[in-house]
Amino acid sequence: MIQKFLSIFKTSQDSFEGKAPDERVLMVLRRHRFTIYTKITAFVLALLVPIFGYLIFYTILKTGGYISLFVLLSALWYLIFTLLIFYALTLYTLNVVIITDKRIIDNNQLGLWTRKISELHVSRIQDIAVETKGLIQTTLKFGDLAIQTAGSEKQFIFEDIPHPEVAKDVVMKLLASNSHGVRTI
Amino acid sequence: MLQLIGIVLTILLIVYWVIAFSILYHLVRFGVGTPPKKIALTFIISSLVLSLITIFIYARLT
């Protein structure tokens, strides 16, 4: 039973809400880790504030007998910033692009209670483009994947995808298999 | 004074855990793949540890 519980952290069927029984998940894409590292860096630096505060105001805290109170306030400070860090991580983790053999689903978590889910069927894909902008994106190999469609929403742009050319190749193979009726993936 | 700190601390902890459970619910319900589950486990363990430390520090204060 313990092994079964631990297995959810090692393997996953990549299931999602609305997945058809015969649908295969080909790729699950999230934004490059660089985007979340930059966001949580400020929060992580804020975790150092109580330490510096203690070092700077040690004499005043000791003479006034406020050390215990300061430690309590520091604990609350860490609690709040842990919440903020994990809130940012939650939004990052829940923002996914799922490529299946039938469609592409863009799950945009805008806030804790705000989500936007866009679905794009493979048959409506007309054009795919990859864009890598600047030194950081080129060095870390991430960029935007733009898909032109025949639907009401003309263009889907998936931003900051790691190795967007790999995702592009998967979508191209998907298009080829869809048009020929032969599964190549 | 300590009673007031206790009341404020209780309210903060209640609000914290309401938000924490919202985050955990979203990670477990809507997460795809293993990263959300790992984050959820790390979050609940760290939240429990930090909450217990905070309560312990307050108990020592009183």
gemmi code that builds the backbone of each chain (N, CA, C; Angstrom):
import gemmi

chains = {
    "A": [
        ("MET", (0.840, -1.212, 0.000), (0.000, 0.000, 0.000), (0.875, 1.263, 0.000)),
        ("ILE", (1.974, 1.186, 0.737), (2.898, 2.332, 0.808), (3.559, 2.537, -0.560)),
        ("GLN", (3.895, 1.404, -1.207), (4.528, 1.504, -2.521), (3.577, 2.112, -3.530)),
        ("LYS", (2.302, 1.747, -3.411), (1.288, 2.291, -4.319), (1.169, 3.805, -4.102)),
        ("PHE", (1.205, 4.220, -2.818), (1.125, 5.645, -2.484), (2.338, 6.378, -3.031)),
        ("LEU", (3.527, 5.788, -2.862), (4.750, 6.463, -3.320), (4.851, 6.504, -4.844)),
        ("SER", (4.159, 5.570, -5.498), (4.270, 5.506, -6.961), (3.681, 6.745, -7.637)),
        ("ILE", (2.756, 7.456, -6.943), (2.179, 8.649, -7.577), (3.207, 9.769, -7.717)),
        ("PHE", (4.316, 9.667, -6.956), (5.352, 10.690, -7.070), (6.399, 10.322, -8.118)),
        ("LYS", (6.383, 9.053, -8.573), (7.374, 8.636, -9.564), (6.773, 8.539, -10.952)),
        ("THR", (5.586, 7.954, -11.040), (4.958, 7.779, -12.354), (3.572, 8.391, -12.337)),
        ("SER", (3.141, 8.769, -13.487), (1.802, 9.340, -13.572), (1.227, 8.989, -14.932)),
        ("GLN", (-0.057, 8.774, -14.970), (-0.681, 8.477, -16.245), (-0.987, 9.751, -17.024)),
        ("ASP", (-0.562, 10.906, -16.500), (-0.837, 12.184, -17.164), (-2.315, 12.344, -17.463)),
        ("SER", (-3.138, 11.875, -16.569), (-4.576, 12.020, -16.782), (-4.993, 13.435, -16.436)),
        ("PHE", (-6.062, 13.878, -17.047), (-6.585, 15.216, -16.789), (-8.092, 15.189, -16.949)),
        ("GLU", (-8.747, 16.192, -16.459), (-10.206, 16.282, -16.504), (-10.677, 16.389, -17.955)),
        ("GLY", (-11.560, 15.505, -18.349), (-12.081, 15.542, -19.720), (-11.309, 14.673, -20.695)),
        ("LYS", (-10.359, 13.903, -20.207), (-9.563, 13.031, -21.094), (-10.438, 11.864, -21.546)),
        ("ALA", (-10.434, 11.613, -22.867), (-11.205, 10.500, -23.418), (-10.458, 9.190, -23.127)),
        ("PRO", (-11.198, 8.069, -23.032), (-10.529, 6.793, -22.685), (-9.496, 6.366, -23.718)),
        ("ASP", (-9.764, 6.689, -25.016), (-8.834, 6.257, -26.057), (-7.838, 7.361, -26.453)),
        ("GLU", (-7.774, 8.398, -25.659), (-6.895, 9.528, -25.972), (-5.517, 9.308, -25.350)),
        ("ARG", (-4.461, 9.533, -26.146), (-3.098, 9.359, -25.646), (-2.428, 10.718, -25.430)),
        ("VAL", (-1.802, 10.888, -24.283), (-1.090, 12.141, -24.009), (0.325, 12.005, -24.580)),
        ("LEU", (0.678, 12.919, -25.472), (1.998, 12.855, -26.111), (3.024, 13.725, -25.378)),
        ("MET", (2.578, 14.896, -24.959), (3.492, 15.796, -24.235), (2.720, 16.636, -23.232)),
        ("VAL", (3.359, 16.906, -22.103), (2.818, 17.858, -21.135), (3.878, 18.941, -20.973)),
        ("LEU", (3.510, 20.154, -21.355), (4.490, 21.241, -21.349), (4.164, 22.269, -20.278)),
        ("ARG", (5.193, 22.682, -19.582), (5.050, 23.812, -18.656), (6.070, 24.862, -19.064)),
        ("ARG", (5.896, 26.069, -18.545), (6.850, 27.133, -18.858), (8.229, 26.735, -18.320)),
        ("HIS", (9.259, 27.299, -18.931), (10.624, 27.000, -18.502), (10.831, 27.413, -17.046)),
        ("ARG", (11.663, 26.645, -16.329), (11.883, 26.894, -14.907), (12.449, 28.270, -14.610)),
        ("PHE", (13.104, 28.853, -15.574), (13.684, 30.192, -15.376), (12.588, 31.198, -14.999)),
        ("THR", (11.379, 31.023, -15.569), (10.295, 31.983, -15.314), (9.842, 31.930, -13.858)),
        ("ILE", (9.858, 30.723, -13.252), (9.429, 30.627, -11.856), (10.585, 31.000, -10.917)),
        ("TYR", (11.817, 30.714, -11.307), (12.960, 31.073, -10.459), (13.022, 32.580, -10.246)),
        ("THR", (12.776, 33.343, -11.296), (12.823, 34.800, -11.175), (11.698, 35.302, -10.264)),
        ("LYS", (10.544, 34.628, -10.315), (9.393, 35.075, -9.489), (9.619, 34.797, -8.016)),
        ("ILE", (10.156, 33.599, -7.712), (10.274, 33.268, -6.288), (11.565, 33.776, -5.657)),
        ("THR", (12.493, 34.300, -6.462), (13.749, 34.839, -5.912), (13.464, 35.956, -4.911)),
        ("ALA", (12.552, 36.844, -5.253), (12.210, 37.956, -4.353), (11.669, 37.413, -3.027)),
        ("PHE", (10.808, 36.388, -3.096), (10.243, 35.813, -1.872), (11.332, 35.149, -1.048)),
        ("VAL", (12.256, 34.465, -1.718), (13.334, 33.777, -1.009), (14.251, 34.802, -0.326)),
        ("LEU", (14.511, 35.919, -0.996), (15.327, 36.975, -0.387), (14.616, 37.568, 0.827)),
        ("ALA", (13.289, 37.646, 0.745), (12.504, 38.158, 1.879), (12.637, 37.251, 3.099)),
        ("LEU", (12.917, 35.963, 2.875), (13.087, 35.038, 4.005), (14.341, 35.372, 4.822)),
        ("LEU", (15.257, 36.117, 4.228), (16.488, 36.486, 4.940), (16.287, 37.716, 5.827)),
        ("VAL", (15.192, 38.430, 5.646), (14.956, 39.678, 6.399), (14.977, 39.476, 7.925)),
        ("PRO", (14.283, 38.442, 8.463), (14.341, 38.270, 9.928), (15.755, 38.013, 10.441)),
        ("ILE", (16.568, 37.320, 9.642), (17.935, 37.008, 10.071), (18.754, 38.301, 10.168)),
        ("PHE", (18.635, 39.114, 9.123), (19.357, 40.397, 9.143), (18.808, 41.321, 10.234)),
        ("GLY", (17.495, 41.289, 10.413), (16.862, 42.108, 11.456), (17.391, 41.734, 12.838)),
        ("TYR", (17.515, 40.441, 13.055), (18.020, 39.938, 14.340), (19.464, 40.388, 14.571)),
        ("LEU", (20.273, 40.282, 13.511), (21.689, 40.662, 13.639), (21.844, 42.170, 13.873)),
        ("ILE", (21.030, 42.947, 13.177), (21.154, 44.409, 13.274), (20.603, 44.923, 14.609)),
        ("PHE", (19.442, 44.397, 15.030), (18.763, 44.923, 16.223), (18.945, 44.043, 17.461)),
        ("TYR", (19.957, 43.183, 17.467), (20.154, 42.237, 18.569), (20.239, 42.937, 19.928)),
        ("THR", (21.045, 44.004, 19.979), (21.261, 44.700, 21.255), (19.946, 45.268, 21.801)),
        ("ILE", (19.186, 45.911, 20.913), (17.909, 46.531, 21.328), (16.933, 45.441, 21.791)),
        ("LEU", (16.879, 44.332, 21.050), (15.956, 43.246, 21.398), (16.334, 42.614, 22.734)),
        ("LYS", (17.649, 42.460, 22.942), (18.126, 41.817, 24.186), (17.830, 42.699, 25.398)),
        ("THR", (18.158, 43.988, 25.290), (17.966, 44.886, 26.437), (16.478, 45.080, 26.753)),
        ("GLY", (15.639, 45.098, 25.708), (14.207, 45.289, 25.918), (13.463, 44.013, 26.261)),
        ("GLY", (14.123, 42.869, 26.108), (13.486, 41.573, 26.385), (12.472, 41.181, 25.316)),
        ("TYR", (12.765, 41.598, 24.092), (11.793, 41.336, 23.015), (12.196, 40.177, 22.114)),
        ("ILE", (13.207, 39.415, 22.500), (13.719, 38.381, 21.600), (12.655, 37.328, 21.292)),
        ("SER", (11.938, 36.879, 22.328), (10.896, 35.846, 22.111), (9.810, 36.362, 21.173)),
        ("LEU", (9.418, 37.607, 21.373), (8.387, 38.214, 20.517), (8.892, 38.337, 19.080)),
        ("PHE", (10.171, 38.707, 18.950), (10.777, 38.827, 17.614), (10.815, 37.467, 16.923)),
        ("VAL", (11.136, 36.419, 17.682), (11.178, 35.059, 17.117), (9.778, 34.643, 16.657)),
        ("LEU", (8.761, 35.004, 17.447), (7.372, 34.681, 17.064), (6.983, 35.396, 15.781)),
        ("LEU", (7.333, 36.666, 15.698), (7.024, 37.444, 14.488), (7.787, 36.888, 13.283)),
        ("SER", (9.016, 36.432, 13.508), (9.803, 35.823, 12.421), (9.137, 34.550, 11.929)),
        ("ALA", (8.619, 33.741, 12.879), (7.937, 32.497, 12.504), (6.719, 32.813, 11.634)),
        ("LEU", (5.974, 33.851, 12.009), (4.810, 34.268, 11.205), (5.243, 34.764, 9.832)),
        ("TRP", (6.357, 35.491, 9.816), (6.927, 36.000, 8.555), (7.239, 34.843, 7.622)),
        ("TYR", (7.890, 33.784, 8.157), (8.248, 32.616, 7.345), (6.999, 31.882, 6.868)),
        ("LEU", (5.999, 31.839, 7.725), (4.735, 31.167, 7.361), (4.088, 31.875, 6.175)),
        ("ILE", (4.039, 33.196, 6.229), (3.390, 33.971, 5.166), (4.156, 33.839, 3.863)),
        ("PHE", (5.482, 33.945, 3.943), (6.251, 33.886, 2.698), (6.323, 32.475, 2.126)),
        ("THR", (6.230, 31.457, 2.969), (6.116, 30.082, 2.455), (4.831, 29.954, 1.654)),
        ("LEU", (3.760, 30.534, 2.173), (2.476, 30.504, 1.464), (2.588, 31.193, 0.109)),
        ("LEU", (3.268, 32.329, 0.094), (3.414, 33.078, -1.168), (4.256, 32.300, -2.179)),
        ("ILE", (5.318, 31.646, -1.691), (6.185, 30.854, -2.587), (5.388, 29.706, -3.183)),
        ("PHE", (4.635, 29.012, -2.345), (3.887, 27.856, -2.862), (2.691, 28.288, -3.703)),
        ("TYR", (2.157, 29.464, -3.465), (1.104, 30.004, -4.331), (1.658, 30.232, -5.736)),
        ("ALA", (2.855, 30.825, -5.796), (3.502, 31.053, -7.104), (3.812, 29.716, -7.785)),
        ("LEU", (4.286, 28.745, -7.011), (4.591, 27.422, -7.568), (3.333, 26.724, -8.069)),
        ("THR", (2.228, 26.914, -7.355), (0.949, 26.307, -7.759), (0.501, 26.854, -9.106)),
        ("LEU", (0.543, 28.171, -9.242), (0.126, 28.766, -10.521), (1.043, 28.306, -11.644)),
        ("TYR", (2.339, 28.218, -11.372), (3.296, 27.765, -12.382), (2.997, 26.318, -12.792)),
        ("THR", (2.733, 25.455, -11.798), (2.527, 24.028, -12.057), (1.212, 23.760, -12.774)),
        ("LEU", (0.202, 24.556, -12.463), (-1.111, 24.308, -13.059), (-1.251, 24.914, -14.455)),
        ("ASN", (-0.296, 25.763, -14.845), (-0.280, 26.299, -16.211), (0.365, 25.273, -17.117)),
        ("VAL", (-0.455, 24.494, -17.813), (0.118, 23.441, -18.662), (-0.445, 23.505, -20.069)),
        ("VAL", (0.339, 22.953, -20.982), (-0.137, 22.716, -22.340), (-0.056, 21.206, -22.536)),
        ("ILE", (-1.199, 20.597, -22.837), (-1.240, 19.144, -23.005), (-1.446, 18.839, -24.482)),
        ("ILE", (-0.514, 18.089, -25.045), (-0.645, 17.684, -26.454), (-1.033, 16.214, -26.462)),
        ("THR", (-2.232, 15.951, -26.980), (-2.665, 14.557, -27.108), (-2.723, 14.208, -28.594)),
        ("ASP", (-3.108, 12.968, -28.881), (-3.183, 12.575, -30.287), (-4.430, 13.130, -30.978)),
        ("LYS", (-5.295, 13.800, -30.221), (-6.515, 14.357, -30.828), (-6.566, 15.894, -30.768)),
        ("ARG", (-5.985, 16.481, -29.722), (-6.130, 17.927, -29.533), (-4.977, 18.497, -28.720)),
        ("ILE", (-4.972, 19.820, -28.645), (-4.001, 20.520, -27.796), (-4.812, 21.346, -26.803)),
        ("ILE", (-4.508, 21.168, -25.530), (-5.266, 21.865, -24.485), (-4.334, 22.823, -23.765)),
        ("ASP", (-4.753, 24.073, -23.705), (-3.983, 25.099, -22.992), (-4.721, 25.444, -21.711)),
        ("ASN", (-4.162, 25.030, -20.586), (-4.776, 25.286, -19.289), (-4.046, 26.452, -18.634)),
        ("ASN", (-4.744, 27.589, -18.583), (-4.135, 28.811, -18.037), (-4.696, 29.111, -16.655)),
        ("GLN", (-3.892, 28.924, -15.638), (-4.350, 29.232, -14.272), (-3.962, 30.673, -13.990)),
        ("LEU", (-4.944, 31.571, -13.990), (-4.668, 33.001, -13.845), (-4.636, 33.425, -12.375)),
        ("GLY", (-5.343, 32.694, -11.548), (-5.373, 32.951, -10.107), (-5.835, 31.678, -9.468)),
        ("LEU", (-6.004, 31.664, -8.172), (-6.395, 30.415, -7.508), (-7.782, 29.967, -7.955)),
        ("TRP", (-8.675, 30.900, -8.178), (-10.051, 30.573, -8.567), (-10.389, 31.042, -9.972)),
        ("THR", (-9.359, 31.332, -10.757), (-9.593, 31.801, -12.129), (-8.792, 30.941, -13.094)),
        ("ARG", (-9.492, 30.261, -13.999), (-8.838, 29.404, -14.979), (-9.392, 29.679, -16.361)),
        ("LYS", (-8.532, 29.542, -17.346), (-8.989, 29.635, -18.739), (-8.467, 28.409, -19.463)),
        ("ILE", (-9.389, 27.629, -20.016), (-8.980, 26.418, -20.738), (-9.327, 26.591, -22.206)),
        ("SER", (-8.321, 26.500, -23.057), (-8.534, 26.611, -24.500), (-8.202, 25.264, -25.120)),
        ("GLU", (-9.032, 24.868, -26.071), (-8.836, 23.576, -26.714), (-8.706, 23.775, -28.211)),
        ("LEU", (-7.786, 23.068, -28.786), (-7.535, 23.216, -30.215), (-7.474, 21.823, -30.822)),
        ("HIS", (-8.410, 21.541, -31.729), (-8.405, 20.225, -32.361), (-7.371, 20.188, -33.478)),
        ("VAL", (-6.727, 19.045, -33.603), (-5.618, 18.883, -34.543), (-6.033, 19.230, -35.974)),
        ("SER", (-7.277, 18.901, -36.313), (-7.737, 19.133, -37.692), (-7.810, 20.623, -38.044)),
        ("ARG", (-7.832, 21.484, -37.011), (-7.953, 22.932, -37.271), (-6.601, 23.641, -37.349)),
        ("ILE", (-5.523, 22.917, -37.161), (-4.195, 23.546, -37.185), (-3.806, 23.847, -38.628)),
        ("GLN", (-3.393, 25.098, -38.836), (-2.991, 25.476, -40.188), (-1.492, 25.740, -40.284)),
        ("ASP", (-0.935, 26.339, -39.241), (0.456, 26.772, -39.323), (1.089, 26.743, -37.936)),
        ("ILE", (2.376, 26.414, -37.864), (3.079, 26.394, -36.569), (4.353, 27.216, -36.692)),
        ("ALA", (4.627, 28.017, -35.667), (5.859, 28.815, -35.678), (6.512, 28.774, -34.306)),
        ("VAL", (7.832, 28.822, -34.308), (8.597, 28.838, -33.061), (9.364, 30.159, -33.011)),
        ("GLU", (9.312, 30.819, -31.848), (10.038, 32.092, -31.720), (10.887, 32.072, -30.456)),
        ("THR", (12.163, 32.369, -30.626), (13.073, 32.464, -29.479), (13.646, 33.879, -29.482)),
        ("LYS", (13.392, 34.607, -28.370), (13.787, 36.024, -28.338), (14.862, 36.262, -27.288)),
        ("GLY", (15.960, 36.864, -27.681), (16.957, 37.351, -26.721), (17.982, 36.315, -26.295)),
        ("LEU", (18.961, 36.817, -25.504), (20.101, 35.993, -25.084), (19.670, 34.893, -24.112)),
        ("ILE", (18.807, 35.260, -23.149), (18.414, 34.294, -22.115), (17.635, 33.130, -22.724)),
        ("GLN", (16.686, 33.436, -23.571), (15.887, 32.366, -24.193), (16.759, 31.490, -25.096)),
        ("THR", (17.699, 32.110, -25.800), (18.572, 31.333, -26.695), (19.507, 30.444, -25.879)),
        ("THR", (20.059, 30.988, -24.813), (21.010, 30.232, -23.992), (20.312, 29.083, -23.263)),
        ("LEU", (19.144, 29.379, -22.704), (18.428, 28.365, -21.922), (17.480, 27.516, -22.766)),
        ("LYS", (17.441, 27.803, -24.050), (16.664, 27.018, -25.017), (15.175, 26.932, -24.666)),
        ("PHE", (14.559, 28.092, -24.554), (13.104, 28.104, -24.453), (12.550, 29.236, -25.301)),
        ("GLY", (11.278, 29.175, -25.617), (10.693, 30.198, -26.478), (9.201, 30.027, -26.606)),
        ("ASP", (8.630, 30.698, -27.591), (7.180, 30.660, -27.794), (6.834, 29.755, -28.962)),
        ("LEU", (5.717, 29.059, -28.798), (5.194, 28.208, -29.875), (3.861, 28.811, -30.289)),
        ("ALA", (3.774, 29.247, -31.550), (2.546, 29.877, -32.043), (1.872, 28.939, -33.034)),
        ("ILE", (0.591, 28.691, -32.802), (-0.171, 27.806, -33.699), (-1.323, 28.582, -34.306)),
        ("GLN", (-1.304, 28.641, -35.612), (-2.360, 29.324, -36.366), (-3.493, 28.332, -36.610)),
        ("THR", (-4.738, 28.782, -36.356), (-5.862, 27.847, -36.492), (-6.909, 28.353, -37.474)),
        ("ALA", (-7.827, 27.445, -37.770), (-8.947, 27.811, -38.645), (-10.178, 28.157, -37.827)),
        ("GLY", (-10.043, 28.167, -36.505), (-11.192, 28.401, -35.637), (-11.436, 29.875, -35.333)),
        ("SER", (-12.324, 30.148, -34.374), (-12.660, 31.529, -34.013), (-11.477, 32.231, -33.346)),
        ("GLU", (-10.729, 31.453, -32.523), (-9.502, 32.014, -31.948), (-8.377, 31.706, -32.923)),
        ("LYS", (-7.903, 32.731, -33.648), (-7.029, 32.508, -34.796), (-5.665, 31.971, -34.420)),
        ("GLN", (-5.131, 32.426, -33.299), (-3.780, 32.018, -32.963), (-3.670, 31.622, -31.490)),
        ("PHE", (-3.007, 30.488, -31.269), (-2.694, 30.053, -29.911), (-1.213, 30.271, -29.717)),
        ("ILE", (-0.858, 30.990, -28.648), (0.567, 31.203, -28.380), (0.896, 30.596, -27.025)),
        ("PHE", (1.823, 29.646, -27.024), (2.266, 29.018, -25.784), (3.627, 29.602, -25.450)),
        ("GLU", (3.669, 30.379, -24.364), (4.865, 31.171, -24.078), (5.855, 30.421, -23.193)),
        ("ASP", (7.147, 30.730, -23.428), (8.249, 30.241, -22.568), (8.277, 28.722, -22.443)),
        ("ILE", (8.066, 28.046, -23.552), (8.077, 26.581, -23.572), (9.526, 26.102, -23.701)),
        ("PRO", (9.981, 25.156, -22.892), (11.340, 24.627, -23.084), (11.413, 23.786, -24.359)),
        ("HIS", (12.478, 23.932, -25.099), (12.680, 23.214, -26.372), (11.429, 23.267, -27.251)),
        ("PRO", (11.027, 24.453, -27.689), (9.796, 24.572, -28.480), (9.883, 23.847, -29.818)),
        ("GLU", (11.098, 23.642, -30.329), (11.233, 22.954, -31.618), (10.841, 21.485, -31.488)),
        ("VAL", (11.054, 20.906, -30.315), (10.639, 19.511, -30.074), (9.113, 19.428, -30.060)),
        ("ALA", (8.490, 20.387, -29.394), (7.015, 20.428, -29.365), (6.471, 20.647, -30.773)),
        ("LYS", (7.140, 21.502, -31.524), (6.726, 21.764, -32.912), (6.787, 20.482, -33.721)),
        ("ASP", (7.869, 19.696, -33.558), (8.025, 18.437, -34.301), (6.908, 17.458, -33.937)),
        ("VAL", (6.558, 17.394, -32.665), (5.489, 16.493, -32.220), (4.169, 16.896, -32.870)),
        ("VAL", (3.890, 18.182, -32.899), (2.632, 18.664, -33.496), (2.629, 18.416, -35.004)),
        ("MET", (3.784, 18.595, -35.640), (3.885, 18.350, -37.100), (3.623, 16.879, -37.410)),
        ("LYS", (4.177, 15.984, -36.598), (3.953, 14.537, -36.801), (2.494, 14.201, -36.565)),
        ("LEU", (1.903, 14.878, -35.594), (0.484, 14.686, -35.291), (-0.381, 15.099, -36.482)),
        ("LEU", (-0.011, 16.224, -37.076), (-0.725, 16.733, -38.258), (-0.599, 15.753, -39.416)),
        ("ALA", (0.613, 15.215, -39.600), (0.871, 14.292, -40.691), (0.052, 13.018, -40.500)),
        ("SER", (0.012, 12.499, -39.285), (-0.730, 11.268, -39.019), (-2.235, 11.521, -39.154)),
        ("ASN", (-2.668, 12.715, -38.795), (-4.082, 13.059, -38.877), (-4.529, 13.153, -40.340)),
        ("SER", (-3.641, 13.704, -41.185), (-4.037, 13.901, -42.595), (-3.941, 12.609, -43.374)),
        ("HIS", (-2.961, 11.733, -42.996), (-2.807, 10.478, -43.742), (-3.658, 9.374, -43.185)),
        ("GLY", (-4.120, 9.533, -41.966), (-4.900, 8.483, -41.327), (-4.038, 7.360, -40.805)),
        ("VAL", (-2.694, 7.552, -40.842), (-1.770, 6.534, -40.364), (-1.057, 7.104, -39.143)),
        ("ARG", (-1.010, 6.320, -38.062), (-0.395, 6.837, -36.827), (1.115, 6.761, -36.952)),
        ("THR", (1.773, 7.937, -36.896), (3.230, 7.967, -36.986), (3.892, 8.264, -35.638)),
        ("ILE", (3.072, 8.520, -34.615), (3.637, 8.822, -33.282), (3.378, 7.631, -32.367)),
    ],
    "B": [
        ("MET", (-2.041, 41.621, 26.772), (-1.151, 41.741, 25.591), (-0.928, 40.367, 24.952)),
        ("LEU", (-0.592, 39.376, 25.789), (-0.345, 38.024, 25.276), (-1.621, 37.398, 24.744)),
        ("GLN", (-2.737, 37.756, 25.410), (-4.029, 37.234, 24.953), (-4.356, 37.765, 23.558)),
        ("LEU", (-4.062, 39.046, 23.374), (-4.295, 39.684, 22.073), (-3.436, 39.035, 21.001)),
        ("ILE", (-2.174, 38.783, 21.344), (-1.260, 38.115, 20.399), (-1.814, 36.741, 20.060)),
        ("GLY", (-2.337, 36.054, 21.070), (-2.914, 34.718, 20.874), (-4.098, 34.753, 19.925)),
        ("ILE", (-4.963, 35.741, 20.092), (-6.158, 35.854, 19.229), (-5.724, 36.135, 17.784)),
        ("VAL", (-4.780, 37.075, 17.638), (-4.289, 37.431, 16.292), (-3.630, 36.216, 15.637)),
        ("LEU", (-2.852, 35.493, 16.427), (-2.162, 34.300, 15.920), (-3.165, 33.243, 15.464)),
        ("THR", (-4.209, 33.039, 16.248), (-5.248, 32.049, 15.898), (-5.921, 32.428, 14.585)),
        ("ILE", (-6.278, 33.705, 14.464), (-6.944, 34.164, 13.226), (-6.017, 33.967, 12.033)),
        ("LEU", (-4.741, 34.341, 12.213), (-3.767, 34.197, 11.115), (-3.596, 32.737, 10.708)),
        ("LEU", (-3.542, 31.858, 11.688), (-3.372, 30.428, 11.392), (-4.587, 29.859, 10.679)),
        ("ILE", (-5.781, 30.303, 11.089), (-7.012, 29.829, 10.424), (-7.024, 30.281, 8.964)),
        ("VAL", (-6.709, 31.567, 8.750), (-6.677, 32.106, 7.373), (-5.603, 31.372, 6.555)),
        ("TYR", (-4.455, 31.157, 7.184), (-3.349, 30.455, 6.508), (-3.794, 29.070, 6.034)),
        ("TRP", (-4.430, 28.308, 6.915), (-4.807, 26.935, 6.570), (-5.966, 26.873, 5.583)),
        ("VAL", (-6.819, 27.863, 5.597), (-7.889, 27.922, 4.578), (-7.255, 28.100, 3.198)),
        ("ILE", (-6.290, 29.029, 3.105), (-5.607, 29.259, 1.820), (-4.754, 28.043, 1.452)),
        ("ALA", (-4.094, 27.457, 2.461), (-3.248, 26.281, 2.211), (-4.076, 25.126, 1.652)),
        ("PHE", (-5.246, 24.891, 2.218), (-6.100, 23.804, 1.713), (-6.625, 24.110, 0.317)),
        ("SER", (-6.857, 25.382, 0.023), (-7.265, 25.759, -1.347), (-6.162, 25.405, -2.332)),
        ("ILE", (-4.922, 25.736, -1.941), (-3.768, 25.446, -2.806), (-3.623, 23.934, -2.982)),
        ("LEU", (-3.735, 23.184, -1.889), (-3.591, 21.727, -1.953), (-4.701, 21.113, -2.807)),
        ("TYR", (-5.908, 21.620, -2.649), (-7.048, 21.129, -3.446), (-6.769, 21.321, -4.937)),
        ("HIS", (-6.296, 22.517, -5.298), (-6.028, 22.794, -6.711), (-4.912, 21.915, -7.261)),
        ("LEU", (-3.867, 21.717, -6.462), (-2.743, 20.895, -6.919), (-3.164, 19.447, -7.135)),
        ("VAL", (-3.960, 18.924, -6.221), (-4.363, 17.520, -6.313), (-5.438, 17.330, -7.385)),
        ("ARG", (-6.383, 18.248, -7.452), (-7.526, 18.101, -8.376), (-7.161, 18.411, -9.812)),
        ("PHE", (-6.414, 19.479, -10.013), (-6.156, 19.953, -11.374), (-4.731, 19.694, -11.861)),
        ("GLY", (-3.867, 19.215, -10.985), (-2.483, 18.985, -11.390), (-2.361, 17.826, -12.368)),
        ("VAL", (-1.478, 17.998, -13.344), (-1.237, 16.962, -14.344), (0.205, 16.489, -14.195)),
        ("GLY", (0.376, 15.170, -14.055), (1.733, 14.629, -13.910), (2.183, 14.617, -12.453)),
        ("THR", (3.441, 14.341, -12.210), (3.963, 14.194, -10.835), (4.381, 15.506, -10.156)),
        ("PRO", (4.832, 16.537, -10.861), (5.264, 17.753, -10.146), (4.226, 18.361, -9.189)),
        ("PRO", (2.943, 18.447, -9.573), (1.985, 19.021, -8.615), (1.868, 18.207, -7.332)),
        ("LYS", (1.966, 16.885, -7.472), (1.847, 16.031, -6.275), (3.037, 16.213, -5.343)),
        ("LYS", (4.223, 16.339, -5.951), (5.434, 16.555, -5.145), (5.359, 17.892, -4.426)),
        ("ILE", (4.896, 18.907, -5.145), (4.772, 20.244, -4.544), (3.737, 20.217, -3.411)),
        ("ALA", (2.634, 19.500, -3.634), (1.590, 19.410, -2.609), (2.138, 18.741, -1.348)),
        ("LEU", (2.896, 17.669, -1.517), (3.455, 16.954, -0.356), (4.459, 17.846, 0.378)),
        ("THR", (5.340, 18.511, -0.360), (6.321, 19.413, 0.258), (5.623, 20.536, 1.004)),
        ("PHE", (4.575, 21.063, 0.398), (3.854, 22.188, 0.987), (3.166, 21.790, 2.285)),
        ("ILE", (2.486, 20.637, 2.286), (1.755, 20.269, 3.497), (2.719, 19.946, 4.647)),
        ("ILE", (3.837, 19.314, 4.327), (4.815, 19.008, 5.383), (5.425, 20.288, 5.935)),
        ("SER", (5.828, 21.185, 5.060), (6.447, 22.442, 5.529), (5.434, 23.297, 6.278)),
        ("SER", (4.183, 23.303, 5.838), (3.142, 24.076, 6.534), (2.909, 23.546, 7.939)),
        ("LEU", (2.834, 22.216, 8.050), (2.625, 21.598, 9.365), (3.783, 21.927, 10.300)),
        ("VAL", (4.999, 21.790, 9.797), (6.185, 22.047, 10.623), (6.217, 23.512, 11.072)),
        ("LEU", (6.007, 24.412, 10.137), (6.056, 25.852, 10.465), (4.931, 26.235, 11.431)),
        ("SER", (3.746, 25.688, 11.237), (2.612, 26.004, 12.132), (2.906, 25.508, 13.539)),
        ("LEU", (3.457, 24.296, 13.634), (3.772, 23.730, 14.957), (4.867, 24.547, 15.649)),
        ("ILE", (5.859, 24.976, 14.882), (6.931, 25.806, 15.441), (6.357, 27.117, 15.967)),
        ("THR", (5.456, 27.729, 15.185), (4.845, 28.997, 15.580), (4.050, 28.831, 16.874)),
        ("ILE", (3.270, 27.763, 16.954), (2.458, 27.513, 18.160), (3.373, 27.251, 19.359)),
        ("PHE", (4.451, 26.512, 19.138), (5.407, 26.202, 20.203), (6.072, 27.472, 20.721)),
        ("ILE", (6.451, 28.351, 19.801), (7.092, 29.617, 20.197), (6.118, 30.461, 21.016)),
        ("TYR", (4.860, 30.516, 20.585), (3.848, 31.281, 21.331), (3.656, 30.667, 22.724)),
        ("ALA", (3.633, 29.341, 22.811), (3.455, 28.659, 24.105), (4.612, 29.014, 25.046)),
        ("ARG", (5.810, 29.078, 24.501), (6.987, 29.438, 25.303), (6.904, 30.897, 25.747)),
        ("LEU", (6.315, 31.723, 24.905), (6.156, 33.151, 25.207), (5.246, 33.324, 26.425)),
        ("THR", (4.164, 32.506, 26.472), (3.233, 32.617, 27.594), (3.809, 31.941, 28.835)),
    ],
}
model = gemmi.Model(1)
for chain_id, residues in chains.items():
    chain = gemmi.Chain(chain_id)
    for i, (resn, *xyz) in enumerate(residues, 1):
        res = gemmi.Residue()
        res.name, res.seqid = resn, gemmi.SeqId(i, " ")
        for name, pos in zip(("N", "CA", "C"), xyz):
            atom = gemmi.Atom()
            atom.name, atom.element = name, gemmi.Element(name[0])
            atom.pos, atom.b_iso = gemmi.Position(*pos), 0.0
            res.add_atom(atom)
        chain.add_residue(res)
    model.add_chain(chain)
structure = gemmi.Structure()
structure.add_model(model)
structure.setup_entities()
